[in-house]
Amino acid sequence: MNTRDLVLSALFAAIIVALGLLPPIPIGIIPVPITAQSLGVMLAGVVLGAKRGTIAVLLVVVLVTIGLPVLSGGRGGLAVFAGPTAGFFVGWIFAAFITGYFSERLVKPEQSGLVQGVGFFIAAVIGGVVVLYAFGIAWLTINIGFSKAFLGSLGFVPGDVVKAVVAALVGRAVMVGYPLLPQRS
């Protein structure tokens, strides 16, 4: 890791925290609100790649662990790890890594813009939806049972697919607009 990698990781950690300033939207089916922070996790993976994207999320996890109220709704502290959203929160780490991993494998500079955008979208859906939901639903299953956790989580899928589209568009724009940004790794 060089200084540039650390700065980029810290920048995306700040973006994830800033997205937490948007108020959570409870939907009432399960005790998990809609937040914008999962978009930040997808963005970190798509733009920074697996290693730096994961470090960005780990920085946010450290901030939450020491008690800073950086999660949506002003939450922070060790209690977050025992709440109904703990699986999703811990899943951020793996979601950023998998999103970054697949974006590194699926998107190359020599590809057309459409192919790059689709690659970023697929990476964001695999990491930011499939992997994230696997962790979140697994934790919710312990609290409320599998069928309620799974069916309740389905209501979040359309919004998260929209977030994946936004992440893909941003990833493509960054790839075109900032060619001096070091390769994702």
C-alpha positions in Angstrom: 0.0 0.0 0.0 1.3 3.4 -0.9 0.1 6.8 0.1 -2.2 7.1 -2.9 -3.9 3.8 -2.0 -4.5 4.9 1.6 -5.9 8.3 0.5 -8.3 6.7 -2.0 -9.4 4.2 0.6 -10.0 7.0 3.1 -11.8 9.0 0.5 -14.3 6.2 -0.2 -14.7 5.5 3.6 -15.7 9.2 3.8 -18.1 8.7 0.9 -19.7 5.7 2.7 -20.0 7.8 5.9 -21.4 10.8 4.0 -24.1 8.5 2.4 -25.1 7.6 6.0 -26.2 11.2 6.5 -29.2 10.5 4.4 -31.9 9.3 6.8 -32.8 5.6 6.8 -36.2 4.6 5.4 -37.9 1.9 7.4 -40.2 -0.3 5.3 -41.7 -2.2 8.2 -41.5 -5.8 6.8 -38.2 -6.6 8.6 -36.2 -4.5 11.1 -33.8 -3.3 8.4 -34.2 0.1 6.9 -33.3 1.2 3.3 -30.0 3.2 3.4 -27.7 4.7 0.8 -24.5 3.4 2.4 -24.7 0.1 0.5 -24.2 2.2 -2.6 -21.0 3.5 -1.2 -19.8 -0.1 -0.6 -20.6 -0.9 -4.3 -18.8 2.2 -5.4 -15.7 1.4 -3.3 -15.5 -2.1 -5.0 -16.2 -0.9 -8.5 -13.9 2.1 -8.5 -11.1 1.0 -6.2 -11.0 -2.7 -6.7 -10.9 -5.5 -4.2 -8.1 -4.6 -2.0 -8.6 -0.8 -1.7 -12.4 -1.1 -1.7 -12.2 -3.6 1.2 -9.8 -1.3 3.1 -12.3 1.6 2.7 -15.0 -0.5 4.2 -12.8 -1.7 7.0 -12.0 1.9 7.9 -15.8 2.5 8.3 -16.1 -0.7 10.4 -13.3 0.6 12.7 -15.0 4.0 13.0 -18.3 2.2 14.0 -16.5 -0.1 16.4 -14.9 2.7 18.3 -18.3 4.3 18.7 -18.6 7.0 16.1 -22.1 7.5 14.9 -21.3 7.1 11.2 -24.0 4.7 10.2 -27.3 5.8 8.8 -29.5 7.1 11.6 -26.5 8.1 13.7 -25.7 4.6 14.8 -22.3 3.4 16.0 -20.7 1.4 18.7 -20.5 -2.3 19.5 -24.3 -2.6 19.8 -24.4 -2.5 16.0 -22.8 -5.9 15.9 -25.7 -7.4 17.9 -28.6 -5.6 16.1 -30.8 -6.9 13.3 -28.6 -5.2 10.7 -25.3 -6.8 11.9 -25.2 -9.3 9.1 -25.6 -6.6 6.5 -23.0 -4.5 8.2 -20.4 -7.2 8.4 -21.3 -8.3 4.9 -20.1 -4.9 3.6 -16.5 -6.1 4.0 -17.1 -9.1 1.8 -19.4 -7.2 -0.6 -16.7 -4.6 -1.3 -14.1 -7.3 -1.9 -16.3 -9.4 -4.2 -17.5 -6.4 -6.1 -13.9 -5.2 -6.6 -12.7 -8.7 -7.5 -15.3 -9.2 -10.2 -14.9 -5.6 -11.5 -11.2 -6.3 -11.9 -11.9 -9.5 -13.8 -14.8 -8.4 -15.9 -13.8 -4.8 -16.9 -10.8 -4.0 -19.0 -9.7 -0.6 -20.5 -9.8 -2.0 -24.1 -13.5 -2.9 -23.9 -16.3 -0.8 -25.3 -18.2 1.5 -22.9 -21.2 -0.8 -23.0 -19.3 -3.9 -22.1 -17.5 -2.0 -19.3 -20.8 -0.7 -17.9 -22.3 -4.2 -18.0 -19.2 -5.7 -16.3 -19.4 -3.1 -13.5 -23.1 -3.8 -13.1 -22.6 -7.5 -12.9 -19.8 -7.0 -10.3 -22.0 -4.7 -8.2 -25.0 -7.1 -8.3 -22.8 -10.1 -7.4 -21.0 -8.4 -4.5 -23.4 -5.6 -3.5 -26.6 -7.6 -3.7 -26.0 -11.4 -3.7 -23.1 -11.5 -1.2 -24.5 -8.7 1.0 -27.9 -10.4 1.2 -26.3 -13.8 2.0 -24.7 -12.3 5.1 -27.7 -10.1 6.0 -30.3 -12.9 5.6 -28.1 -15.4 7.5 -28.0 -13.0 10.5 -31.7 -12.1 10.3 -32.6 -15.8 10.1 -31.1 -16.2 13.6 -33.4 -13.4 14.8 -36.6 -13.8 12.9 -36.5 -17.1 11.0 -35.5 -17.8 7.4 -38.8 -17.4 5.6 -39.5 -14.0 7.1 -35.9 -12.8 6.6 -35.8 -14.0 3.0 -39.2 -12.8 1.9 -38.7 -9.5 3.8 -35.4 -8.9 2.1 -36.9 -9.2 -1.4 -38.5 -5.8 -0.9 -35.0 -4.3 -1.0 -33.8 -5.9 -4.2 -35.2 -3.4 -6.7 -33.6 -0.5 -4.8 -30.3 -2.3 -4.6 -30.4 -3.1 -8.3 -30.8 0.7 -8.9 -27.8 1.3 -6.7 -25.9 -1.3 -8.8 -26.8 0.7 -12.0 -25.6 3.9 -10.3 -22.4 2.2 -9.2 -21.8 0.9 -12.8 -22.4 4.3 -14.3 -20.0 5.9 -11.8 -17.4 3.2 -12.3 -17.5 3.7 -16.1 -17.4 7.5 -15.7 -14.4 7.3 -13.4 -12.6 4.9 -15.8 -13.1 7.3 -18.7 -12.7 10.6 -16.8 -9.7 9.7 -14.6 -7.3 7.6 -16.6 -4.5 8.5 -14.3 -6.3 6.8 -11.4 -4.1 3.8 -10.7 -5.3 0.4 -11.8 -7.9 -1.2 -9.6 -6.2 -3.7 -7.3 
